[in-house]
Amino acid sequence: MCLILSSIFLLQSCKIYRKKTATNDEAVEFDRGVKVITQDDKTYKFKRFIKEDGQLFGLTKKKL
């Protein structure tokens, strides 16, 4: 019983990012987790991208 419950908790906390590179428009359409790596190797993780009035926004979880 304990093993089943711990497996469920572990699987729910996993986040999968695909290695495929995408354009900004593809990332907006994908509507899932997006990982951005900048040219100076900084990594940013977003829940999803949205585009409003031609501007691109990345949504993140609010940290408490």
N, C-alpha and C positions, 0 to 999 in steps of 0.2 A: 504494500500500500504506500509506504513511504517513498519507495523508488518511483512509483508511478507519479505521485504528486510532485516530486522534485524534477522529474523529466518534463512534466507539463510546464512548470515554472521556468525551467531553463529554455525551453523551446519558444515560449512567449516573449522572452527578452532578447531573442536573436534578431539581428538586423542584417539583411543580405544586400550587398551592393554588387552590381554586375560590373565586370571589367570593361564593358563596351563603352567607348567614347561616344558622345552624342552632341549634337548642336543644341543651342539654347531652346529652339522651338521643339525639338524632340524631347528635351528634358521637361518642358512644360506639359506636353501631351502625355508623357509617361506617368505623371501624377503619383510618383512614389519617391522613396528616399533617393537623394542626389548627393554625391560626394564630389566636391570641387577641389582640385589640386592646382594651386597657382604656379606661375613660372618660377617663383622663388621657393617652391616646395612646401608651402603652407597648405594645410588640409582643413577644409570646412565641410561640415555635414548638415544637410537640410532635410526636413521632412518632405518638402516638395517645392517646386518653383511655380510662381504665377506671373502672368504678364498683364499689366494694366497700363493703358495709354502709351504703349510702346516701351515701357520700362519693365525690367525684370527684377522680381523680388524673390528671395529665398526665405521660406518659413522654417523656423526652428522651434523646438520645445522650449517652453519657459522654464528656466532653472530657478528653483526656490532656494 
